Amino acid sequence: MRSLGVLRRRRAVWVGVVLLLLAGIVVACGRAGQGSIAIVTPEADFGTIPNDAPVTRVFDIRNDGTGTLKITGVTTSCSCTTAEVADDSLEPGDVTTLIVTFDPTTHNGATGGFMRQVFIRTDNPDMPEAMFTFRVEVVEAQAALLPGE
């Protein structure tokens, strides 16, 4: 027959194990899922544009995570580019738009190929920033033709 002290120690160990398991379950259930940004088209070609007018394009951003995704900021690699998102809080599966404008007039008539980036910051600690890249070819604006010329 086992001593009473050994049985009490075993029971105390089992109670401790069960309490640790329950604590782990409570922590896991209490932790919300994490949002995860997905830029549907992470790279784009804006094509060939004249150097005298801005061009705007719209792209989709999706939350592929299991929790709410907060977009905490949007910046660009150059002052010739502006960007904004339509919604800064996305539930799982939600889609919002990224609106990007490139203004070649800020380069004082320059022509040629340009590549720019848009940086989208989020509250996801595993991926705090996503990047969208675009290319554009800027050409000299053509003089407007008058009817009959």
C-alpha positions in Angstrom: 0.0 0.0 0.0 1.3 3.4 -0.9 1.9 6.0 1.6 -0.6 8.8 1.9 2.1 11.4 1.2 2.9 9.9 -2.2 -0.8 9.9 -3.2 -1.2 13.5 -2.2 1.9 14.5 -4.2 0.6 12.7 -7.3 -2.8 14.3 -6.9 -1.2 17.8 -6.5 0.9 17.2 -9.7 -2.2 16.2 -11.7 -4.2 19.2 -10.4 -1.3 21.4 -11.5 -1.2 19.9 -14.9 -4.9 20.3 -15.4 -4.7 23.9 -14.2 -1.9 24.7 -16.7 -3.9 23.2 -19.5 -7.0 25.2 -18.6 -4.9 28.4 -18.3 -3.5 27.7 -21.8 -7.0 27.2 -23.2 -8.2 30.4 -21.6 -5.3 32.4 -23.0 -5.7 30.9 -26.5 -9.4 31.5 -26.6 -9.0 35.1 -25.3 -6.5 36.0 -27.9 -8.1 37.4 -31.0 -7.0 36.4 -34.5 -4.6 38.6 -36.4 -5.3 40.5 -39.5 -3.0 40.0 -42.5 -2.7 42.4 -45.4 -2.7 41.1 -49.0 -2.2 43.5 -51.9 -4.1 41.8 -54.7 -1.8 43.3 -57.3 1.5 44.1 -55.6 3.1 45.5 -58.8 1.6 47.4 -61.7 2.5 49.2 -64.9 0.8 52.5 -65.3 1.8 52.5 -69.0 2.9 55.5 -71.0 1.5 58.9 -69.9 2.2 62.5 -70.9 4.3 64.7 -68.7 1.6 67.4 -68.2 -1.1 65.6 -66.1 -1.4 63.3 -63.2 -2.7 59.7 -63.5 -4.7 57.8 -60.9 -5.1 54.0 -60.6 -7.1 52.0 -58.0 -6.0 48.6 -56.6 -7.5 46.2 -54.0 -6.2 45.4 -50.6 -7.6 42.4 -48.7 -7.5 41.1 -45.1 -6.5 37.5 -45.4 -6.1 37.1 -41.6 -8.5 35.8 -39.0 -8.8 39.0 -37.1 -9.4 42.7 -37.7 -6.6 44.5 -39.7 -5.9 48.1 -39.0 -4.1 50.2 -41.6 -2.1 52.6 -39.5 -0.6 54.7 -42.3 0.3 55.1 -46.0 3.4 56.7 -47.3 5.1 56.9 -50.7 8.7 56.9 -52.0 8.4 60.3 -53.7 6.4 63.5 -53.4 5.3 62.9 -57.0 3.1 60.1 -55.7 0.1 60.2 -53.3 -1.8 57.3 -52.0 -4.7 56.6 -49.7 -6.9 53.7 -48.6 -10.7 53.9 -48.7 -11.1 52.1 -45.3 -8.5 51.7 -42.6 -10.1 48.9 -40.7 -10.8 45.6 -42.4 -12.6 42.5 -41.0 -11.4 39.1 -42.2 -12.1 38.7 -45.9 -12.9 42.4 -46.4 -11.5 44.3 -49.3 -10.7 48.0 -49.6 -9.2 50.1 -52.3 -5.7 51.7 -52.5 -5.9 54.9 -54.6 -2.5 55.8 -56.1 -1.8 59.1 -58.0 1.4 59.8 -59.9 1.9 63.4 -60.9 4.7 63.9 -63.4 4.5 67.7 -63.3 6.4 67.6 -60.0 9.5 66.5 -62.1 9.5 69.8 -64.1 8.8 68.2 -67.5 11.2 65.2 -67.1 10.5 62.2 -69.3 11.6 58.6 -69.1 10.9 55.6 -66.9 9.9 56.0 -63.3 9.5 53.4 -60.5 7.7 54.3 -57.3 6.6 52.5 -54.1 3.7 52.9 -51.7 4.2 51.7 -48.2 1.1 50.5 -46.2 1.6 50.2 -42.5 -0.6 47.8 -40.4 -1.0 46.7 -36.8 0.2 43.2 -37.7 3.5 42.7 -35.8 4.5 39.9 -38.1 4.1 42.1 -41.2 4.0 45.7 -40.1 4.4 47.1 -43.6 3.4 46.0 -47.1 4.8 47.5 -50.3 3.1 48.3 -53.6 5.4 49.1 -56.6 4.5 50.7 -59.9 6.3 51.7 -63.1 5.3 54.4 -65.5 6.8 55.7 -68.7 6.5 59.5 -69.0 6.7 61.1 -72.5 6.6 64.7 -73.8 3.0 65.9 -74.0 1.7 66.3 -77.5 0.5 69.7 -78.7 -3.3 69.7 -79.1 -4.4 69.6 -82.7 -7.1 72.0 -83.6 -9.8 70.8 -86.0 -8.8 71.3 -89.6 -5.1 71.4 -89.0 
